[in-house]
């Protein structure tokens, strides 16, 4: 491989992994060094590389690594902002793992994630395929802008509007349902209705991101493949199932990874729409972190919940990448 | 790897160096913590006053600042209006400022936060109040002792109340007329209330909600608890405070006063509390009121002024809001909260709390005194967005343009019902309020849900109250 070659997106080809595996003998190392002799590797160039990388590395370290380490450390202390922190050891973890509100919030967050991500990907995919079909260019632009627009709005302000729309007594949604004879739905005042409202509000705002990814992914699929399938007599649905989805699987992986990470950190929609209620039915993990830290001044316990959420996100993401080896196809 | 300028191992090494350097920098920074106050220009020697953003309009804030400058040209002040949804949100933001090292000198605090601030952050005002007793005599003579008592904590005065709001009942005149009902008597009961709601429902159709209520500490379940002679937490009074009562109030008014309220053992699983929840549950089942989660004060003015709601609890603050929404004084009126076992009302008051972190305490006291002056309060509360703590300001002239006709109710809630008291707001108030909201929603979900939910509320409240704040 030379410097001018373009690497494919996704996991490296098997031969690369294999060649790297023989580290004990040092043969791979020698081979790479001999090839690298053709590349520039003076000390000055290395320094330049480090300089270029430094802002990103420093940014990651300062804004990601240090806060994570800080949270882990803080989770071992009792701290209320006002007085100095006191060592608590594992007490914060014991406390939160026996707190029914925390446990329920993890369950709610997982349920929310499953519903929201599935719905978001489905809507985005269907609309991306529809918009990518035959239609005037200007109309396509209108749809793309319209679907992306909610993403640039503040989640809190959208939630305020949604709260009005979903109000059981005075909301336009129930009024509209009433005009066709459907009885008033307790959107924000029943456990299932509240979760549905939060999911809908979230999906409406978030699906634009997946939509854009899918539109980009669809454009990379060669038209000839679909044309060939048409000549073979494949129906539209068959073409999408057998061609579009497999070829779009790398994009689906990205969209689902980002979607799941975002959904696991949902805060604004349930906070504004339902305040976590009725009862705890829409209380999410990040809401619990906020309430525990900023309303109850228990920063140590809040950090412990944050550490658990971090572990959950890491685990789910790792699982996705592990599963992706089986289901994601690179061209 | 052959095509890279930097080997993976080298990259890892440099990354580790970077991480180590950042960690060291973090430790170094933590040693003698840099705070937001270290930003040039932040700490300019001004007296910083944090107010709830929407508490005063910009004109009032200007008047406050400019007026104070005229009296005290040597004290620079900076008003920091903090935008927040409610008091709990406001306190969170103030605590964040304190954690960031930019603590204000004074904070506008309502009953919800009086004890939280007093216990953890506040400075008692006793020595200044004693020193300037002569100057304060006219203020205390004009302010009901219940309001002052609600601003005391363990025998010390922590704020001079400048405003308050009691939960009285607003009624829409047009809705009453359609129901063929008259304005209820002063002494109406909760049975009269139910009868009125039913009449309203009959005459106003399906898309109408007779009673609108919010699920929170102020104006939610608590006024119903007070009317049933109970509370969320056992209420008692701290000893002390004689220095204030003996100095400023006559014998009749200081009888039974103490050093501020104490709220301790939870009462959520008591029969009287259950009676209240059963009653509210019956109203929900009968479709006579909003479900607790549905009630949100933000769109309340709109639905009340357009006749889609008949009755709602609110304080004097609502007169200004309804006026702005286009309602005429005759379009609505106000009555006491309906009685059950008692006619006790709940209220919440607000004033400025001095923070322990302040290095300008004498200057801060001057500002507190200044805001308690009648001429200053007249400017601040010109828009009728609240009830002034000074009795002499609650007069006919104030309500002539905005209404309601029975504006006397606002201050009479204190004067004629001297048992009226503040909402239960111990130092653990944030958690108490959260638990109340959460379990009220569950309790009113179905007819059989009241007692199990109240038992859980009791358990959670006990846990919260045991927690050191």
Interface residues (C-beta under 8 A of the other chain):
Chain A: X1 X2 X3 X5 X20 X31 X32 X35 X36 X39 X40 X41 X45 X46 X49 X50 X53 X54 X57 X58 X61 X62 X65 X66 X69 X70 X80 X81 X82 X160 X163 X164 X167 X168 X169 X170 X175 X178 X186 X188 X189 X190 X191 X194 X274 X275 X276 X277 X278 X279 X280 X291 X294 X295 X296 X297
Chain B: X1 X2 X3 X5 X6 X10 X11 X14 X15 X18 X19 X22 X23 X26 X88 X91 X92 X95 X96 X98 X99 X120 X121 X207 X209 X290 X291 X292 X293 X294 X296 X298 X299 X303 X308 X430 X431 X434 X437 X438 X439 X441 X442 X445 X453 X469
